[in-house]
Amino acid sequence: IIPPYLNTVTCVVKPKNAGLNIVDYLTSYFVSCKDPEDVKNSISNGGIKVNGRVIGVDYEVKFNDVIKREICVHEPLIKANPISILRRCVEGVGEVYCVNKPASVPTHPAGQYL
Protein backbone atom coordinates (compact mmCIF):
# COMPACT_ATOMS: atom_id res chain seq x y z
CA ILE A 1 0.00 0.00 0.00
CA ILE A 2 1.34 3.40 -0.99
CA PRO A 3 0.55 6.04 1.64
CA PRO A 4 -1.19 9.24 0.44
CA TYR A 5 1.24 11.96 -0.69
CA LEU A 6 1.15 15.58 -1.83
CA ASN A 7 1.52 16.38 -5.51
CA THR A 8 1.69 19.81 -7.16
CA VAL A 9 -0.40 20.28 -10.32
CA THR A 10 0.60 23.18 -12.58
CA CYS A 11 -1.27 24.93 -15.38
CA VAL A 12 -0.71 28.06 -17.45
CA VAL A 13 -3.60 30.40 -18.30
CA LYS A 14 -4.39 30.71 -22.02
CA PRO A 15 -5.42 34.01 -23.65
CA LYS A 16 -9.08 32.98 -23.98
CA ASN A 17 -9.35 32.58 -20.18
CA ALA A 18 -7.71 35.87 -19.20
CA GLY A 19 -10.03 37.99 -17.08
CA LEU A 20 -11.93 35.10 -15.51
CA ASN A 21 -12.27 34.88 -11.75
CA ILE A 22 -9.86 32.27 -10.33
CA VAL A 23 -12.68 30.22 -8.77
CA ASP A 24 -14.75 30.27 -11.99
CA TYR A 25 -11.67 29.37 -14.05
CA LEU A 26 -10.69 26.38 -11.92
CA THR A 27 -14.23 24.99 -11.51
CA SER A 28 -14.93 25.33 -15.25
CA TYR A 29 -11.80 23.67 -16.61
CA PHE A 30 -10.53 21.13 -14.06
CA VAL A 31 -12.25 17.93 -12.92
CA SER A 32 -10.52 17.99 -9.53
CA CYS A 33 -11.94 21.49 -8.82
CA LYS A 34 -15.69 20.97 -9.27
CA ASP A 35 -16.75 22.28 -5.84
CA PRO A 36 -16.36 26.10 -5.61
CA GLU A 37 -16.25 25.97 -1.80
CA ASP A 38 -13.30 23.55 -1.86
CA VAL A 39 -11.49 25.82 -4.32
CA LYS A 40 -12.14 28.87 -2.11
CA ASN A 41 -10.85 26.98 0.95
CA SER A 42 -7.71 25.90 -0.94
CA ILE A 43 -7.08 29.51 -2.02
CA SER A 44 -7.60 30.80 1.52
CA ASN A 45 -5.26 28.13 2.98
CA GLY A 46 -2.51 28.83 0.42
CA GLY A 47 -2.98 25.49 -1.37
CA ILE A 48 -3.51 27.32 -4.68
CA LYS A 49 -0.93 29.90 -5.72
CA VAL A 50 -0.58 32.08 -8.80
CA ASN A 51 2.96 32.92 -9.97
CA GLY A 52 4.24 31.65 -6.61
CA ARG A 53 2.08 34.05 -4.58
CA VAL A 54 -0.93 33.49 -2.37
CA ILE A 55 -3.95 35.23 -3.91
CA GLY A 56 -7.52 36.03 -2.88
CA VAL A 57 -10.75 34.42 -4.12
CA ASP A 58 -11.51 37.59 -6.11
CA TYR A 59 -8.33 37.31 -8.23
CA GLU A 60 -8.80 37.55 -12.03
CA VAL A 61 -6.46 35.30 -13.99
CA LYS A 62 -4.17 36.84 -16.58
CA PHE A 63 -2.64 35.39 -19.73
CA ASN A 64 0.45 33.29 -18.85
CA ASP A 65 -0.33 33.15 -15.12
CA VAL A 66 1.16 29.97 -13.65
CA ILE A 67 -1.32 28.35 -11.26
CA LYS A 68 -0.08 25.67 -8.88
CA ARG A 69 -2.36 23.54 -6.75
CA GLU A 70 -1.24 21.10 -4.10
CA ILE A 71 -3.39 17.98 -3.97
CA CYS A 72 -3.33 14.85 -1.83
CA VAL A 73 -2.99 11.76 -4.03
CA HIS A 74 -4.40 8.37 -2.99
CA GLU A 75 -3.05 5.59 -5.21
CA PRO A 76 -5.46 2.74 -6.01
CA LEU A 77 -4.84 -0.58 -4.29
CA ILE A 78 -3.29 -3.49 -6.14
CA LYS A 79 -5.92 -6.21 -6.05
CA ALA A 80 -4.21 -9.46 -6.95
CA ASN A 81 -1.22 -11.75 -6.53
CA PRO A 82 2.39 -10.56 -6.35
CA ILE A 83 4.32 -9.65 -9.49
CA SER A 84 6.66 -12.27 -10.94
CA ILE A 85 9.36 -11.73 -13.53
CA LEU A 86 10.47 -14.56 -15.82
CA ARG A 87 13.78 -14.40 -17.69
CA ARG A 88 14.47 -16.53 -20.72
CA CYS A 89 17.28 -16.67 -23.22
CA VAL A 90 15.98 -16.80 -26.78
CA GLU A 91 18.40 -17.78 -29.51
CA GLY A 92 19.12 -14.88 -31.87
CA VAL A 93 17.31 -12.41 -29.62
CA GLY A 94 19.10 -12.57 -26.30
CA GLU A 95 17.43 -12.18 -22.95
CA VAL A 96 13.67 -11.72 -22.88
CA TYR A 97 11.76 -10.72 -19.78
CA CYS A 98 8.13 -11.52 -19.17
CA VAL A 99 6.28 -9.76 -16.36
CA ASN A 100 3.27 -11.52 -14.90
CA LYS A 101 1.42 -8.70 -13.15
CA PRO A 102 -2.09 -8.03 -11.86
CA ALA A 103 -4.32 -5.90 -14.10
CA SER A 104 -4.51 -3.20 -11.41
CA VAL A 105 -0.77 -2.44 -11.75
CA PRO A 106 -0.14 0.26 -14.38
CA THR A 107 2.41 -0.36 -17.12
CA HIS A 108 3.07 3.29 -17.95
CA PRO A 109 2.22 6.68 -16.40
CA ALA A 110 -1.17 7.77 -17.74
CA GLY A 111 -4.50 8.97 -16.42
CA GLN A 112 -4.70 8.77 -12.65
CA TYR A 113 -1.17 7.31 -12.45
CA LEU A 114 0.50 10.34 -14.05
Short mmCIF file of the C-alpha atoms (twelve columns), coordinates in Angstrom:
data_MODEL
# 
_entry.id   MODEL 
# 
loop_
_atom_site.group_PDB 
_atom_site.id 
_atom_site.type_symbol 
_atom_site.label_atom_id 
_atom_site.label_alt_id 
_atom_site.label_comp_id 
_atom_site.label_asym_id 
_atom_site.label_seq_id 
_atom_site.Cartn_x 
_atom_site.Cartn_y 
_atom_site.Cartn_z 
_atom_site.pdbx_PDB_model_num 
ATOM 1   C CA . ILE A 1   0.000   0.000   0.000   1 
ATOM 2   C CA . ILE A 2   1.342   3.403   -0.985  1 
ATOM 3   C CA . PRO A 3   0.550   6.039   1.643   1 
ATOM 4   C CA . PRO A 4   -1.187  9.243   0.443   1 
ATOM 5   C CA . TYR A 5   1.241   11.959  -0.690  1 
ATOM 6   C CA . LEU A 6   1.153   15.583  -1.825  1 
ATOM 7   C CA . ASN A 7   1.523   16.383  -5.514  1 
ATOM 8   C CA . THR A 8   1.689   19.811  -7.161  1 
ATOM 9   C CA . VAL A 9   -0.405  20.284  -10.316 1 
ATOM 10  C CA . THR A 10  0.600   23.182  -12.577 1 
ATOM 11  C CA . CYS A 11  -1.272  24.928  -15.379 1 
ATOM 12  C CA . VAL A 12  -0.711  28.065  -17.445 1 
ATOM 13  C CA . VAL A 13  -3.601  30.402  -18.300 1 
ATOM 14  C CA . LYS A 14  -4.386  30.706  -22.015 1 
ATOM 15  C CA . PRO A 15  -5.417  34.007  -23.651 1 
ATOM 16  C CA . LYS A 16  -9.082  32.983  -23.981 1 
ATOM 17  C CA . ASN A 17  -9.347  32.579  -20.183 1 
ATOM 18  C CA . ALA A 18  -7.708  35.868  -19.204 1 
ATOM 19  C CA . GLY A 19  -10.026 37.995  -17.077 1 
ATOM 20  C CA . LEU A 20  -11.935 35.097  -15.507 1 
ATOM 21  C CA . ASN A 21  -12.267 34.879  -11.748 1 
ATOM 22  C CA . ILE A 22  -9.859  32.271  -10.327 1 
ATOM 23  C CA . VAL A 23  -12.678 30.219  -8.773  1 
ATOM 24  C CA . ASP A 24  -14.745 30.265  -11.989 1 
ATOM 25  C CA . TYR A 25  -11.671 29.366  -14.054 1 
ATOM 26  C CA . LEU A 26  -10.695 26.375  -11.923 1 
ATOM 27  C CA . THR A 27  -14.229 24.989  -11.512 1 
ATOM 28  C CA . SER A 28  -14.931 25.325  -15.254 1 
ATOM 29  C CA . TYR A 29  -11.796 23.668  -16.613 1 
ATOM 30  C CA . PHE A 30  -10.533 21.132  -14.062 1 
ATOM 31  C CA . VAL A 31  -12.247 17.928  -12.924 1 
ATOM 32  C CA . SER A 32  -10.518 17.994  -9.533  1 
ATOM 33  C CA . CYS A 33  -11.935 21.489  -8.824  1 
ATOM 34  C CA . LYS A 34  -15.690 20.969  -9.268  1 
ATOM 35  C CA . ASP A 35  -16.753 22.285  -5.839  1 
ATOM 36  C CA . PRO A 36  -16.364 26.098  -5.609  1 
ATOM 37  C CA . GLU A 37  -16.249 25.972  -1.799  1 
ATOM 38  C CA . ASP A 38  -13.298 23.547  -1.859  1 
ATOM 39  C CA . VAL A 39  -11.491 25.820  -4.318  1 
ATOM 40  C CA . LYS A 40  -12.144 28.875  -2.106  1 
ATOM 41  C CA . ASN A 41  -10.846 26.983  0.951   1 
ATOM 42  C CA . SER A 42  -7.714  25.903  -0.939  1 
ATOM 43  C CA . ILE A 43  -7.077  29.505  -2.022  1 
ATOM 44  C CA . SER A 44  -7.595  30.801  1.522   1 
ATOM 45  C CA . ASN A 45  -5.264  28.128  2.978   1 
ATOM 46  C CA . GLY A 46  -2.514  28.827  0.415   1 
ATOM 47  C CA . GLY A 47  -2.981  25.489  -1.374  1 
ATOM 48  C CA . ILE A 48  -3.509  27.319  -4.684  1 
ATOM 49  C CA . LYS A 49  -0.927  29.899  -5.721  1 
ATOM 50  C CA . VAL A 50  -0.576  32.080  -8.802  1 
ATOM 51  C CA . ASN A 51  2.956   32.916  -9.967  1 
ATOM 52  C CA . GLY A 52  4.245   31.650  -6.611  1 
ATOM 53  C CA . ARG A 53  2.083   34.050  -4.577  1 
ATOM 54  C CA . VAL A 54  -0.935  33.485  -2.366  1 
ATOM 55  C CA . ILE A 55  -3.951  35.226  -3.911  1 
ATOM 56  C CA . GLY A 56  -7.516  36.031  -2.878  1 
ATOM 57  C CA . VAL A 57  -10.747 34.423  -4.116  1 
ATOM 58  C CA . ASP A 58  -11.509 37.592  -6.106  1 
ATOM 59  C CA . TYR A 59  -8.331  37.309  -8.233  1 
ATOM 60  C CA . GLU A 60  -8.797  37.554  -12.026 1 
ATOM 61  C CA . VAL A 61  -6.462  35.298  -13.987 1 
ATOM 62  C CA . LYS A 62  -4.167  36.841  -16.578 1 
ATOM 63  C CA . PHE A 63  -2.641  35.395  -19.732 1 
ATOM 64  C CA . ASN A 64  0.452   33.286  -18.850 1 
ATOM 65  C CA . ASP A 65  -0.327  33.155  -15.119 1 
ATOM 66  C CA . VAL A 66  1.157   29.966  -13.648 1 
ATOM 67  C CA . ILE A 67  -1.323  28.350  -11.258 1 
ATOM 68  C CA . LYS A 68  -0.076  25.670  -8.878  1 
ATOM 69  C CA . ARG A 69  -2.363  23.543  -6.752  1 
ATOM 70  C CA . GLU A 70  -1.240  21.099  -4.102  1 
ATOM 71  C CA . ILE A 71  -3.391  17.977  -3.972  1 
ATOM 72  C CA . CYS A 72  -3.335  14.851  -1.830  1 
ATOM 73  C CA . VAL A 73  -2.995  11.760  -4.029  1 
ATOM 74  C CA . HIS A 74  -4.395  8.372   -2.994  1 
ATOM 75  C CA . GLU A 75  -3.054  5.593   -5.211  1 
ATOM 76  C CA . PRO A 76  -5.465  2.737   -6.011  1 
ATOM 77  C CA . LEU A 77  -4.839  -0.579  -4.292  1 
ATOM 78  C CA . ILE A 78  -3.288  -3.490  -6.144  1 
ATOM 79  C CA . LYS A 79  -5.924  -6.212  -6.046  1 
ATOM 80  C CA . ALA A 80  -4.212  -9.459  -6.954  1 
ATOM 81  C CA . ASN A 81  -1.217  -11.748 -6.533  1 
ATOM 82  C CA . PRO A 82  2.394   -10.562 -6.352  1 
ATOM 83  C CA . ILE A 83  4.322   -9.654  -9.493  1 
ATOM 84  C CA . SER A 84  6.664   -12.267 -10.938 1 
ATOM 85  C CA . ILE A 85  9.364   -11.732 -13.531 1 
ATOM 86  C CA . LEU A 86  10.468  -14.565 -15.819 1 
ATOM 87  C CA . ARG A 87  13.779  -14.400 -17.693 1 
ATOM 88  C CA . ARG A 88  14.471  -16.532 -20.717 1 
ATOM 89  C CA . CYS A 89  17.283  -16.668 -23.217 1 
ATOM 90  C CA . VAL A 90  15.980  -16.805 -26.781 1 
ATOM 91  C CA . GLU A 91  18.402  -17.784 -29.515 1 
ATOM 92  C CA . GLY A 92  19.125  -14.884 -31.866 1 
ATOM 93  C CA . VAL A 93  17.312  -12.409 -29.623 1 
ATOM 94  C CA . GLY A 94  19.101  -12.573 -26.296 1 
ATOM 95  C CA . GLU A 95  17.433  -12.182 -22.946 1 
ATOM 96  C CA . VAL A 96  13.665  -11.724 -22.883 1 
ATOM 97  C CA . TYR A 97  11.765  -10.721 -19.778 1 
ATOM 98  C CA . CYS A 98  8.129   -11.525 -19.170 1 
ATOM 99  C CA . VAL A 99  6.278   -9.760  -16.359 1 
ATOM 100 C CA . ASN A 100 3.268   -11.523 -14.898 1 
ATOM 101 C CA . LYS A 101 1.422   -8.695  -13.150 1 
ATOM 102 C CA . PRO A 102 -2.087  -8.028  -11.858 1 
ATOM 103 C CA . ALA A 103 -4.317  -5.898  -14.103 1 
ATOM 104 C CA . SER A 104 -4.509  -3.201  -11.411 1 
ATOM 105 C CA . VAL A 105 -0.767  -2.438  -11.748 1 
ATOM 106 C CA . PRO A 106 -0.140  0.262   -14.384 1 
ATOM 107 C CA . THR A 107 2.407   -0.360  -17.122 1 
ATOM 108 C CA . HIS A 108 3.070   3.295   -17.951 1 
ATOM 109 C CA . PRO A 109 2.224   6.685   -16.404 1 
ATOM 110 C CA . ALA A 110 -1.168  7.767   -17.739 1 
ATOM 111 C CA . GLY A 111 -4.504  8.967   -16.425 1 
ATOM 112 C CA . GLN A 112 -4.705  8.773   -12.648 1 
ATOM 113 C CA . TYR A 113 -1.172  7.307   -12.449 1 
ATOM 114 C CA . LEU A 114 0.505   10.339  -14.051 1 
# 
